[in-house]
Amino acid sequence: MLNYLLHSLGLSADAIFYPEKVADDPELDELVRLFHVYDERKHKIVLSLVNSLVDSREAIIEE
């Protein structure tokens, strides 16, 4: 029941059980909330995009 309620509201159980780990960053909260409502295909797209951003940043740092 709690899982259904949290999922319906787009909330993470971490906010309830681990409040010290929750970042006070509205943009990160929005990103996590949106990620939870995406399907598996969109998860793969988002992860691929983030990995590409990290790789490109690492390439710039190495130059």
C-alpha positions in Angstrom: 0.0 0.0 0.0 2.8 2.4 0.9 4.6 1.6 -2.3 1.5 2.3 -4.4 1.0 5.6 -2.6 4.6 6.7 -3.1 4.6 5.7 -6.7 1.3 7.5 -7.4 2.7 10.7 -5.9 6.1 10.3 -7.6 7.9 10.2 -4.3 10.8 8.2 -3.1 10.7 6.1 0.0 14.2 7.4 0.7 12.7 10.7 1.8 10.8 8.8 4.5 13.3 6.2 5.6 16.6 8.0 4.9 15.9 11.8 5.2 19.5 12.5 5.8 20.4 11.2 2.4 17.9 13.3 0.5 19.5 16.2 -1.3 17.9 19.6 -1.0 18.0 20.2 -4.7 14.7 20.8 -6.6 16.2 20.1 -10.0 17.6 16.7 -8.8 14.2 15.9 -7.1 12.4 16.7 -10.4 14.9 14.5 -12.4 14.4 11.6 -10.0 10.6 12.0 -10.0 10.5 12.0 -13.8 12.8 9.1 -14.1 10.5 7.0 -11.9 7.6 7.6 -14.2 9.5 6.7 -17.4 9.3 3.3 -19.0 12.3 1.0 -19.5 13.0 2.4 -23.0 13.2 6.0 -21.7 15.4 4.8 -18.8 17.9 3.5 -21.3 17.8 6.8 -23.2 18.4 8.9 -20.1 21.2 6.7 -18.9 22.9 6.8 -22.3 22.6 10.6 -22.4 24.1 11.0 -18.9 26.9 8.6 -19.6 27.7 10.5 -22.8 27.8 13.7 -20.8 30.2 12.2 -18.3 32.4 10.7 -21.0 32.6 14.1 -22.8 33.5 15.9 -19.6 36.2 13.4 -18.8 37.6 13.8 -22.4 37.7 17.6 -21.9 39.4 17.3 -18.5 42.1 15.0 -20.0 43.0 17.4 -22.7 
